[in-house]
């Protein structure tokens, strides 16, 4: 069974309950996945103006099926866009923070990453260098 870990970039940005809701959406949208929420310790100073979501995927069995490989990623992108909309409605007059969603493979290397500036616009694929802070696979956090 393919394992998927969902992890916020900062453990204080997205609640476990919200992440569990996303995990349920991923399970419903793509059967055959063992989806877990992983919330680690805050890394560094935790100061970022963006909301970051990481998805780690052990894609061994579905590596040849690109649509299945990226399905959890695109479910998470739609979910983050919906969060952006909710933040905009809840905090009128304020610009919600930019969202980033990144998919990592079993080797811990980045497979795809997007930036979400607005819920109406298309997510912008970003091709920035990988962080020097390599994340372990599988995440060994709670």
C-alpha positions, 0 to 999 in steps of 0.5 A: 500500500502506498503511504502518504504523509501530510505535514505543515511547514509550521506546526502552528499554522494548520491544526491537526483537525484541519489536516485530518480533514485533508487526509480524509479528502485524499483517502476518498479521492484516491483509494489504496493510500495509507494517509497519515498526518505528521506534525513535527517540531518547529524548525528554525525560528518559524518565521514565514509569511507563507503557509506551507504544506508538505506531502511525502509519498512512497510512490513505489507501486504507482510510480508509472501512473502519473495521474495517481501519483499527483492526485493527493497533491492536487487534492491538497492544492484545492484544499489550500485554495479553499483555506485561502478563500475562508481566510479572506472571508473571515479577515475582511480587508486583509490579504491572506498569506500565500500558500505553498504545497510541495510533493516529495517522493520516497527519496525525500526529493521534491517532485512538484511545488506550487504557490497559491496567491489567490483562490481564483487564480491558477496555482503557479508551479515553482521551480526553486532550489530545494531547501538545504534542510533535508526532510527525513523519509518517512517523517518520524514525527507524531 
